[in-house]
Every structure is written in structure tokens, then in C-alpha cells.
Amino acid sequence: MERLSLMVVGWFTGTLGFLSIFRWVTVFVFAYLDLEVIKPPNRLSRAIRLGLCESLFYSGPWLVLTLIFVGYEIRRESFASPLFTGFFLGFGFLAFVVIRAFVAWRHGRAATSMPRAE
């Protein structure tokens, strides 16, 4: 039962880490889209610089650094294995969902649509 509890804690930590990284990436996307209005030269490099400046005041990169540090420090503990298993399962599940939704969006269909019986 203790291993399952640690896996659940790892799952929640993995989903928190994924969502933090996902929101952090959207900072750069919105910086790029904001610069689209004025269309400056070297828009991509300016968007990266703008995103990095905005990232200093955003919790995403700091949470990722904290998760890396904690993971490094507990790697040899007896409870690390189920915790890491839950973390990677939660992170992987959300990554799968987002990638599937993105591929469906690129193909012009809804990610939740079911195939039709004909």
C-alpha cells in the first residue's frame, strides 16, 4: 500500500511538472505571436529573448529546477523507485494526450471525435 501511495504522489508531481513546462512553453509562443503584430526583423530571436525575460518572473523554470534538484537528492532512497515511476507515468500520460490532440488538430479533426461506423 505504501508503494501505491508513493506512486500516486509521483503521478501528481509528474502532472504538475508537465503542466508547468507546458505553460512555460506557451510563454514563448505568446511572445512570438505578440511580435507578429509589429513584424520586426529577426522575430524568432526577439521572441526567444522576450520569453526568457518573462520567464524570470514565472514559476515554470523555477519549479522545473526544484523538481530536478529533489529528484537528484532522493535518487538513492528506498522510496525513490515508486515515486519516479508515478512521476514518469503522469508526465508520459499528459504528454501522450497533448501530442494526440496536437496531431488531431493538425489533421483538422477534433481530438475527442470517434470514428464513424459506416
TAGI-V457783 format. One line per field, one symbol per residue. phi: phi as a letter, one per 30 degrees, with the letter a starting at -180 (. if undefined). A space follows every 10 residues. Layout:
phi: ???
This chain:
phi: .ddddddddd dddddddddd dddddddddd dddddddchd dhdddddddd ddddddccde dddddddddd dddcecddcd dddddddddd dddddddddd dddddddibd dcdcdddc
